[in-house]
Amino acid sequence: MSDQDPIPYIPNSRGDEDWEALNVLIGHIYESVLHPENWNETLARITATLCPLSWEAAFILWEGYHPPNARFVAATGLAAGVQEIYASVYGGNNLWSQRLMRFRNGAVVDSDEITSRQEVMDSPLFKDFLMPWGINRMMAVMLDKRGHDRLGLILTGPGDRDLSVLKRGLRVLAPHMQRAMRISDRIASLQLAQGAAQTASDQSPFGVISLDADLNILSANARAARFEEIGLISIAQSRFSFTHAGTQQKLNEFARTTPPAGTAFQAKRPDGSEIPVLGARIAPQSTAYIGGVVQGAAIILTIGSGPGETPVVEINRVAQWFGLTPAEARLTVALGEGVTLQDYAALRATSLNAVRFLLKSIFRKTGTNSQAQLTAMLARLPVNPAEQ
């Protein structure tokens, strides 16, 4: 520790300086939630502030008995190799850890209260492991439980020391340690979920963009950048817009609708070609934080089509033009894209005969006699059925 940031020691008498020291520790506990790499230093501060002489070892670990196991989260004051030896030989398989399992979360436990000092010194844990350091006493704070495993803060040292200051301090710190661990677990879970969602989004064949009610960009996947490169959209200064005025007008009108609502339209590129867009208008998301409210997504857009997939807009257009059922229109568009009857049957998990039956109905309604004629007709199909 530096001279500029000394660690105060709590005196035996209770006074304002006690609370000042504990408040410093509480601050470091919550700081470690946001920066888990600081837990080792935070444990060092706890031992230096609360522990008597020769009580330098402290660690946080998950430990279970079914099967026996131990996994260290943070540690201070441990010699090299101690964590590995304990985890592989004694984790969940010694009298201290086994007797701690029954205590509720938040409990502050003195090993002298659950086993005699002599019983400890007669155990393999002491004879084969702890004896060189003279450790025969432990203080524990039970922090969490997950299945057969328990999470605890453990401090160890020689049993002949006065632990009154340590006990008093741990009783104050225990609820903050519990809360910090739960917050840390929640943050980790959210980060994993967010990471998985972002990875899935980036792997999507579509551009996926979330906007607030004012069309400001909140998030966009990697695919969305492609549509900016080809001039379809603009995301300058975190503001989203389509470069084609008519397409942007459709989005503006959609943004004014009452949620929940959906839309599907074709966005025009500078070269005149079209790319399908699907939109969802949702109730604006928001979350409160200290000092205000963060506004979240109000519109979700997906842009483009996946390989082998056809936008709903295109299917609906073909259905309207020829009076086809959705199933017939879906097959018609797939054939126009070069999909074979056999592949389509496999894709839709249906029989080839069922697909051929649909095709006969399509030929009758479109006035064609072959797939070649049908494909040629689709190529000449106007965008709007009203143009017929």
Secondary structure in CASP SS format (residue, H / E / C, confidence):
PFRMAT SS
TARGET T0000
AUTHOR 0000-0000-0000
METHOD secondary structure of the structure
MODEL  1
M C 1.00
S C 1.00
D C 1.00
Q C 1.00
D C 1.00
P C 1.00
I C 1.00
P C 1.00
Y C 1.00
I C 1.00
P C 1.00
N C 1.00
S C 1.00
R C 1.00
G C 1.00
D H 1.00
E H 1.00
D H 1.00
W H 1.00
E H 1.00
A H 1.00
L H 1.00
N H 1.00
V H 1.00
L H 1.00
I H 1.00
G H 1.00
H H 1.00
I H 1.00
Y H 1.00
E H 1.00
S H 1.00
V H 1.00
L H 1.00
H C 1.00
P H 1.00
E H 1.00
N H 1.00
W H 1.00
N H 1.00
E H 1.00
T H 1.00
L H 1.00
A H 1.00
R H 1.00
I H 1.00
T H 1.00
A H 1.00
T H 1.00
L H 1.00
C C 1.00
P C 1.00
L C 1.00
S C 1.00
W C 1.00
E C 1.00
A E 1.00
A E 1.00
F E 1.00
I E 1.00
L E 1.00
W E 1.00
E E 1.00
G E 1.00
Y E 1.00
H C 1.00
P C 1.00
P E 1.00
N E 1.00
A E 1.00
R E 1.00
F E 1.00
V E 1.00
A E 1.00
A E 1.00
T E 1.00
G C 1.00
L C 1.00
A C 1.00
A C 1.00
G C 1.00
V H 1.00
Q H 1.00
E H 1.00
I H 1.00
Y H 1.00
A H 1.00
S H 1.00
V H 1.00
Y H 1.00
G C 1.00
G C 1.00
N C 1.00
N C 1.00
L H 1.00
W H 1.00
S H 1.00
Q H 1.00
R H 1.00
L H 1.00
M C 1.00
R C 1.00
F C 1.00
R C 1.00
N C 1.00
G C 1.00
A C 1.00
V E 1.00
V E 1.00
D E 1.00
S H 1.00
D H 1.00
E H 1.00
I C 1.00
T C 1.00
S C 1.00
R H 1.00
Q H 1.00
E H 1.00
V H 1.00
M H 1.00
D C 1.00
S C 1.00
P H 1.00
L H 1.00
F H 1.00
K H 1.00
D H 1.00
F H 1.00
L H 1.00
M H 1.00
P H 1.00
W H 1.00
G C 1.00
I C 1.00
N C 1.00
R E 1.00
M E 1.00
M E 1.00
A E 1.00
V E 1.00
M E 1.00
L E 1.00
D E 1.00
K E 1.00
R E 1.00
G C 1.00
H C 1.00
D E 1.00
R E 1.00
L E 1.00
G E 1.00
L E 1.00
I E 1.00
L E 1.00
T E 1.00
G E 1.00
P C 1.00
G C 1.00
D C 1.00
R C 1.00
D C 1.00
L C 1.00
S H 1.00
V H 1.00
L H 1.00
K H 1.00
R H 1.00
G H 1.00
L H 1.00
R H 1.00
V H 1.00
L H 1.00
A H 1.00
P H 1.00
H H 1.00
M H 1.00
Q H 1.00
R H 1.00
A H 1.00
M H 1.00
R H 1.00
I H 1.00
S H 1.00
D H 1.00
R H 1.00
I H 1.00
A H 1.00
S H 1.00
L H 1.00
Q H 1.00
L H 1.00
A H 1.00
Q H 1.00
G H 1.00
A H 1.00
A H 1.00
Q H 1.00
T H 1.00
A H 1.00
S H 1.00
D H 1.00
Q H 1.00
S C 1.00
P C 1.00
F C 1.00
G E 1.00
V E 1.00
I E 1.00
S E 1.00
L E 1.00
D C 1.00
A C 1.00
D C 1.00
L C 1.00
N E 1.00
I E 1.00
L E 1.00
S E 1.00
A E 1.00
N C 1.00
A C 1.00
R C 1.00
A H 1.00
A H 1.00
R H 1.00
F H 1.00
E H 1.00
E H 1.00
I C 1.00
G C 1.00
L C 1.00
I E 1.00
S E 1.00
I C 1.00
A H 1.00
Q H 1.00
S H 1.00
R E 1.00
F C 1.00
S E 1.00
F E 1.00
T C 1.00
H C 1.00
A H 1.00
G H 1.00
T H 1.00
Q H 1.00
Q H 1.00
K H 1.00
L H 1.00
N H 1.00
E H 1.00
F H 1.00
A H 1.00
R C 1.00
T C 1.00
T C 1.00
P C 1.00
P C 1.00
A E 1.00
G E 1.00
T E 1.00
A E 1.00
F E 1.00
Q E 1.00
A E 1.00
K E 1.00
R C 1.00
P C 1.00
D C 1.00
G C 1.00
S C 1.00
E E 1.00
I E 1.00
P E 1.00
V E 1.00
L E 1.00
G E 1.00
A E 1.00
R E 1.00
I C 1.00
A C 1.00
P C 1.00
Q C 1.00
S E 1.00
T E 1.00
A E 1.00
Y E 1.00
I C 1.00
G C 1.00
G E 1.00
V E 1.00
V E 1.00
Q E 1.00
G C 1.00
A C 1.00
A C 1.00
I E 1.00
I E 1.00
L E 1.00
T E 1.00
I E 1.00
G C 1.00
S C 1.00
G C 1.00
P C 1.00
G C 1.00
E C 1.00
T C 1.00
P C 1.00
V H 1.00
V H 1.00
E H 1.00
I H 1.00
N H 1.00
R H 1.00
V H 1.00
A H 1.00
Q H 1.00
W H 1.00
F H 1.00
G C 1.00
L C 1.00
T C 1.00
P H 1.00
A H 1.00
E H 1.00
A H 1.00
R H 1.00
L H 1.00
T H 1.00
V H 1.00
A H 1.00
L H 1.00
G H 1.00
E C 1.00
G C 1.00
V C 1.00
T C 1.00
L H 1.00
Q H 1.00
D H 1.00
Y H 1.00
A H 1.00
A H 1.00
L H 1.00
R C 1.00
A C 1.00
T C 1.00
S C 1.00
L H 1.00
N H 1.00
A H 1.00
V H 1.00
R H 1.00
F H 1.00
L H 1.00
L H 1.00
K H 1.00
S H 1.00
I H 1.00
F H 1.00
R H 1.00
K H 1.00
T H 1.00
G C 1.00
T C 1.00
N C 1.00
S C 1.00
Q H 1.00
A H 1.00
Q H 1.00
L H 1.00
T H 1.00
A H 1.00
M H 1.00
L H 1.00
A H 1.00
R C 1.00
L C 1.00
P C 1.00
V C 1.00
N C 1.00
P H 1.00
A H 1.00
E H 1.00
Q C 1.00
END
